[in-house]
Amino acid sequence: MFTQKQTSAVAAAQSVAPDAVLRRSRAARFGQGCVNAAALLRTIKSVVTLVVAVLFVGLAFADPALAQQGGANLGGNSSNPINAFKTALDIGVWVLLGLGIFGIGWGIYNIMFGNAWGKQMVGGAGALGFAGIVALVNDIINDTPPTLPSY
């Protein structure tokens, strides 16, 4: 936070009273508020970190049986929230594949009729490539790596 002395020094350089600057300028009031908020956050950051750490330690002491449970079961349980995420990821991959094919097709159409085509082709190829990377990572995470052809 700025002290009255610092604000007065800036205002004296501009021949304007510090309160007049804050009364007239919405940007000055917003800036002063941002500086005050930053100072407050910097002050309480350590306290918040300590409180969260103490809560986690307290939870570990309160119910140690939580540490004995197995990991997340990612397959077969429709009530598990991770399955909704996996389904959304699969749908997203299919949407990206469709957009990639459509983008490349649109680029080819524009080439045939002499229109600009570069952005469509690059966008379509990018969508196909990103969909392939996401699908590959998804398969590896789920322990179902794709079968590669043998030569």
Secondary structure by P-SEA (a helix, b strand, c coil): cccaaaaaaaaaaacccaaaaaaccaaaaaaaaaaaaaaaaaaaaaaaaaaaaaaaaaaaaaccccccccccccccccccaaaaaaaaaaaaaaaaaaaaaaaaaaaaaaaaaccccaaaaaaaaaaaaaaaaaaaaaaaaaccccccccc
